[in-house]
Amino acid sequence: MPTSPLDHKNFARKIKIIVLFFVSLIILSTIFYTNIRNINTSEAIILILETLAYDPPEHINIQERILQVILMIFGTFIIWFSFWSIMDFIIEGHLYQNIMRWIKMKKISSLKDHYIIYGGGRVGEHVADLLYENKKKFIIIERDKKRVEELTKKGYLTIFNTIVGNDDTLLKAGIKRAKAIMSVLAKAEENILVILTAKELNPRIKVYSRTDKVNLVRKLKKAGADLVIVPEFAGADIIVSDVLKKKLKKHHFGE
């Protein structure tokens, strides 16, 4: 089951609490030991660690004995709290999810001269299939969680994002290192937004797009698309080209 941002925030909060509590305990105990025993900081820390490791020094006064008991109690609490937090993270599958997410992000950050497919629908998936067959590096940006899971199962690097044209998502996908971006969302208006953002982040990137509305081809090109395909025209062009056994003018590219 995918983890939510709230799950990660809760775990991170627990870790911060543990670290803060442990550091505070060490600092306060160090101050106590340096004053009571008249020793330096490093010696005090060694005494604290020995106590936390259940190997406390002998021949101590009542004040040190009280601190020793407090250290042992809180030391045990910290250990068990840490243990159960980590076990809960593992049992719920959060650890595995985070490891896989880290591996994925490492792969994405290493991409260079790759292709970004914006939209993981039927067109986007087919584009990915063709790139995969030709051994090209690519990453898909998709806003539907189910589609993300399906594409990930195929072994495709996929980023989940619900905000069309989000700067952070494109940067995460390596827009500045990418060779080209293919914005193949169903709505031309959304493709225009993606194109404008992509060109703003990387003016030199090659941009491909699609639209079902012929009257929007010019707007897509004006936004920065180098090539625009109208699927219906493309299909008709291929059929007639085969029938006539000759190549036709590629008007379906919006040229």
N, C-alpha and C positions, 0 to 999 in steps of 0.2 A: 504493500500500500504506500503511495507516495506521501512524503512528509510535507507538512504545511510550514510556512514561515513561522507560525506560532510555536510549533514543536521545537524548531531550532532556537528560537528566542528563549524559550523556557529552559532548554538545556544549557544554553550559554549563560543565562542568568544564574543557574545553579552552580556552574563552574566558577563564575565571578564571586558568588557568595562564599564558596569553599575557599578560594584563594584569599579573598579579603579577610575572612575569619581566621585563616591559618597565619597570614602575615601579621594581623593584629595581635594574635596570641603570642607569636614569636617576639614581637617588639615589646609588648608589655612584660612578658616573662624575662626578657633580656634586661630591661630597665630594673626589674625587681632583683635579679641575681647580681647585677653589677653593683647595686647599692648595698644589699644584704651581705654578700660574700666579699665585696671589694675586689672584684676580678674584672678583667677586660671583656670586651664584647664577644670576641671569638670564643673565649672560654665559657662564657655564659650560654652561647648558642649550642656549644657541644653538650653542656649539661642538660639543656632543654631537649635536644635530640635524643640523648640517652634516656631521658624520662619518657619521651613519647615512644621510644622503642622498648619500653618496659624493662629498662636496665638502669634504674635510678641510682644515684650515689647513696652510700650509707653514711651514718653518723651526721645527720642533719638536724637542725633545730625545728621547733614546732612551726615557725613561719614557712620554712622551706618545705616541710612535710605537707602543709596545707596547699602550697603552690604545686607540689608534686601530684597530689590527688586531683587538683583542678586540671592540671595538664593531662593526666591519664584519662580523666573523664571526657574532656573535650577532644583529646587526641583520638579516643575510641569513637566518639560521635562523628568526627571528620572522616575517619576511615570508613565507617559504615555508610555515612551519607554519600561519600564518593562512590563506594562500591554499588549501592543500590541505584544511584543515578546512572552510572555506566551500564549496569545490568538492564535497567529499564530502557535505556537507549538501544541496547543490543537486541533485547527481546522484541521491542516494537519495530525493529528493522531500521531504526534511524541511523545506526552506525554504518550499516551496509549502504544505505541510500547516500549518506554523506561521502563515503569512500568513492562510490561510483560517480557522484557529482564532481568530486575533486579530480578524478581521472578524466572525466569528460572535459572539464575546464582546462586541464593541462593539454589535452589534445587540441582544443579550440585555440588556446593561446599559442600553440606551435604552428598553426596553419599560416601559410603564406602563398600568395598567387592562387588562392582558392576561389570558389564560386559560392555566392550567397543566394539561396532560394527563399524568397519571401512569400510564404504561403505553401502549406503542405497538403493542399487538396489534391484532386485528381491530376490536374495539370502539373502542380509542383512535384508530386510523387513521381510522375512519369519522367519529368526532367531529371529528377534525382536518379531514377533507374538508368537513364541513358548516360548520365555522367559516371555513374558507378561502373557500367559496362565498359566505358572508355577509360577507366582508371583515373578519373579526375577527382581532386579533393573538393569537397563541398560541405556546406552546413545549411540546415533548414530552420527557418523561423516560423513557428506555427502558434496560433492562439487557442486551438482546441486541444484540451488535455488528452482526450481519447486518441486523437490523431497523432499527438506527440508520442504516446505510448506505442502505437502501431508502427510508426516510423522508426522509433528507437529499437523495437524488436527486430526490425530488418537490418539493424546495424548502422543506421544513418545518424550522424550527429545532429541533434535537434534541440533548439532552444524554445522553451515555452514563454510566450509573451502575449498579453492581452491588449496592449496599447499599440495601435498601428503607427509605424514611423517613429517609435521610441528611440531617442539618441543612444541611451545606455545599452539597449539591446543590440543595436547595430555595431556599436563600439566593441561590445562583448563578442560579437560574431566576427570581429576583425575586419571591419569595413575599410580601414585605412591600409590594410595589407592585402585586401582581396583583389582579384583580377577583374571580376564582374559581379553584378547583382541582377537577379532575375525576379522582378516583382510580378507575381502571377496570381494576385488576389482576384476574387470574382468582381469586385466593384472597382471601376476605373478611378473613381474619386479617391479611394484608398491607395491605389497604385501611385497616383499623382503625389500624395503625401509622402509615401515611401521614397519615391524618386527625388523629391525636393530635399528630403533629409539626407539621403545617401550622397547626393551631389554636394550638399553643404559640408558634410564630413570628409568627403573625398572627391574633389572636383574632377579628378582624372579617371575615376572608375567608369568602366563600360556598363551601360544600363540597358536591360531588355525588359519589355513589359507586354501586357496583353489587354485587350478590351473587347467587349461585345458590341460596343457602340462606335460606329464609324465616325460620328461627329466629335468624338473625344480623342481621336488619334492625334490631331494637331496639338491639343492641349497636353497630352502625354509627352509629345516630342518637345514642346515648349518648356515643359517642366524639367527636361534633361534626358529623356529616353533616347537612346541611339537607334533602337529598333523596336517597333510596336507591331504586334501580330493580332489580327482579327481572326479568331479561330474558324468562323464560318467561311470567310474568304480563303483562308489557307486550305481548308478542306476542299473547296470548290476548285481551287487552282490545281491541286494535286490530281483530282479526278479528271479534269479537262485536259491537263497536260499529258496524262496517260492515254486518254482517248485520242487526242490529236498527235500523240507521239512527238511533241515538241514542248519546249519550255515557254511558259507564258510570262508576261510582265508581272513582277512580284508586287502587285498593288496591295496585296493583303498585309504587307509589311508597313503600310502607311507612308510609303515614300512618294 
